């Protein structure tokens, strides 16, 4: 007698297949999230570089903006970035202005905001510049979840003891100005961006 043709799987076969799929998912899902996080961090570093280049271009071409950028800025924080090479020596960082990087159309269209009255001319010129306009839709932060807080603000800063060292930092809008910058994005991004965990 010929055996009956089997149509479908037995319960044991289904359980084995589901177990194999579960194991594969357990291996692949963390790897996928890691790739997504690294891609988000690289996007933020690229956008930080574009903001930096816009600032450097504006300062080299506009004397009023240059004077305003460096005039009587008193919003100073002591920072100690941690890069892949380790912790740097602490230094004082002057925050000139900030801009939201929060996701959402209403936030993405907001202008840069001054840190104090002296930087108002620089901020006005930056908001009117072509470099800023080109960045309007690219400022949304992608890598926003960090151990020390959620970053959704761009900060344009410079080192107090070396004003030629302009830096772009990420900060937390949930806090006030005095909360300060959290992570340096450009140049020499912190380990949080170059090797996100």
N, C-alpha and C positions, 0 to 999 in steps of 0.2 A: 504494500500500500504506500502510496506517495504521501509524504507529510503535507500538512496544510501550509499554504503560503502565509508567512507572518506579515501582518500589516501593523506597523507602529512599534513603539519601544516598550520594554517591560519597565516596571517601577524601578528596579535596580539600575537599569541602564540610564534612566532619566536622572536618578540621584547622582550617579557617577559623572554624567555630563554637567549637571549643575555644580557639583563640587569642583570640577576642573575649571569651569567658567569663573567661579568664585576665587579660586587661587590666582588665575590669570589677572582678574580685576584687581585683586589685592596687590599684585606686583606692579601693574601698569598705572593705576590711578594716582598714587603718590608721585610717580615719575612725570605724569602729565601735568599735575599741579605745579611741580617744580619747574618744568619748562615754561608754563604760563607765567609764573612769578618772575623768572629770569627775563622773559620777553618784555614784561611790564616794566621791570627795572631798567632795561636797556632803552625802552621808549622814553622814560623819564630823563635818563642821562642825555639822550639825543635832544630832547626839548630844552633841557637845562643849558646845553651847549648853544642852542639857537638863541635863547634869551641872553646868554652871556655875550654872544657875538653882536646882538642888537645893541646891547649896552655899550660895548667897546666902540662900535661904529658911531653911535650917537655922541659919546664923549670925545671922540677924535674930530668930529665934524662941527660940534656945536659948543661954543665957548660958554654961553649962558648955562647950558645944561651941565657942563663940566664944573663950573663954579658952584652951582646949586648942589651937585652930587656930593661935593666934599665940604660944604659950608656948615659948620656948627652942628654936625650930626651928633646927637647925644644918646641915641638908642643903642647902647653898647651891652654886649653879652660876652662872658668868658666861655669859650668853647674848647673842646678837645676831641677833634674827629678821630675815628678809628677806621683806618684803611686796611687793606689786605696785609700791609707790612707791619701793622700794629698801631698803637695809640700815638698820635702826634703830641708834641709839646703844646700845652694850653696857650691860647692867645685871645686877645680881645677882638670882637667882631662888631662892626657898626652896621646896623640894619637901616638901609636907605628907604626902601619901599617894599610893598608886598602886593600880591595879586592872587585871587582865588584860583585853585586848580581843581575845585570840586566838580563832580560830574553833574551835568544838567545845563540846559540851554541858558537859563537866566544867569547862572554863575559864570559860565564860560565867556559871556559877553561883557563882564565887568572890567573896568579899567584898573590900572595899577593905582595903589593908594599910598599917599605919602606917609613916611614915618614921623616927620615933624615939619613945621612950616618952612624951614630952610630948604628942604628938598622938593618943595612944590613945583618950582620951575623945571627941574629935571623930570619929574613925574609927568607934568603936562606935555613936555616935549617928547617923552617916551610914548605916551598915549597917542600922540599925533604922528609918530614916525611910521614909515613903511614897514620897518622890521617888526614893530609890534603888531601891525595889522595882519601881517603874514602869519603871525603866531596865534591869532585869535582863536582858531578852532583846534589848535594843537596843545593848548595849555592844560587840558584835563590830565590830572595825575593818574597814572595806571597802577603804580606800586604804592598802595596807600596803607596797608596793614603792617605795622611795625611793633616790636616789643614795647617801645616807650610811648606809643600813641598812634593815632591815625593822622597821616599827613594829607593835607588838601590845600596847602598854601605855598606859593612860590615866594621866596624872599631874595631880594637883590642886596648884597652886602659887600663890604670891603674890610680888610684887616686894618685895625686902628694904627698899628705900628708900621705897617707897610701898605699904604693906600693904593699902590699900583696893583695889589693882589685883590682883584674883584672876584667874588664867589657867589654862586647861586645855591641857596639852601631850600630845604623843605621844612615846613612848619605845620602847626595844628591850629586851624581856625576856631576850634571849640574854646580855645583859651585866648586871653588878651595878648596885646603886644608884649607884655612883660613875660610871657611864657617862653619867648625866644625861639630860635631855630632848633630843629631836631637833628637833621642829617644834611651834610654837604652833598650836593648832587653834581656840581661841576665848578671848577676843574678838580681832578683827583677825587673822584667820588668815594664816599665811605664804603666800607665792606658791606653795609646793608644794601647797597645797590650793585656793587661788583660781584658779590657772592651772597645773594639773598637766601636765607634758610627757611 
